[in-house]
Amino acid sequence: MNIQRRETWPTTVEEAMVIQNQLKSLVRTTDELKTVKYVAGVDVGFKEDYTISQAAVAVLSFPDLTLQETAIAQRPTTFPYIPGFLSFREVPVILDVLEKLTITPNLIICDGQGIAHPRRFGLACHLGVLIDQPTIGAAKSLLIGKHDDLPAEKGSWTPLKNKGEIIGAVLRSRTNVRPLYISPGHRISLETSIDYVLNCLTKYRLPETTRWADKLASHT
């Protein structure tokens, strides 16, 4: 994948917040997808007492979800773990790993938030804007927002709201299992984000894209 790089990354929250506020206006939550033949998952793990970040990407054919390509990249960790600023810790090494791909995915599902974020600019938004590709945030935990009770059955979902705005959806990816928190990253709507995540599920809580990427990032 051809990636345009940032020359420098912020090292303080103040610098990072300025960048989030500058870039959030570039996020588009309308459907701008081409035919999705390849869907990818990205995830980041850490080694050597969190001093090394390791990103993994898994590219699957769609809709049959057959693994087509994987890659791994490492770089020193330069930003602390601070909720709401995950992208500054993880996106640099995600760009490294995407650059290794020979297949360019049509859609990337991120293990993190999209617009379900205090400044509407989570990891999936940041990545999507930087590479100008459709991205979805499919997070395992809630960052902000409130929602109604969710039925226990797989496929059930309810809107996630913050300050009167729908910022995502709480999706039951497996019956009687903790939900996922879905929100658009870039160049995709919430409804389409939900559809693609549902179509990437098999018998597990996580979509196959995230499951492959998580396994590679954390255990390789």
Sequence and secondary structure as in RCSB ss.txt:
>XXXX:A:sequence
MNIQRRETWPTTVEEAMVIQNQLKSLVRTTDELKTVKYVAGVDVGFKEDYTISQAAVAVLSFPDLTLQETAIAQR
PTTFPYIPGFLSFREVPVILDVLEKLTITPNLIICDGQGIAHPRRFGLACHLGVLIDQPTIGAAKSLLIGKHDDL
PAEKGSWTPLKNKGEIIGAVLRSRTNVRPLYISPGHRISLETSIDYVLNCLTKYRLPETTRWADKLASHT
>XXXX:A:secstr
      S    SHHHHHHHHHHHGGG   S      SEEEEEEEEEETTTTEEEEEEEEEETTT  EEEEEEEEE
E  S   TT HHHHHHHHHHHHHTT SS  SEEEESS SS STTS  HHHHHHHHHT  EEEEESS  S B    
 SSTT EEEEEETTEEEEEEE  STTS  EEEEEEES  HHHHHHHHHHT SSSSS HHHHHHHHHHHH 
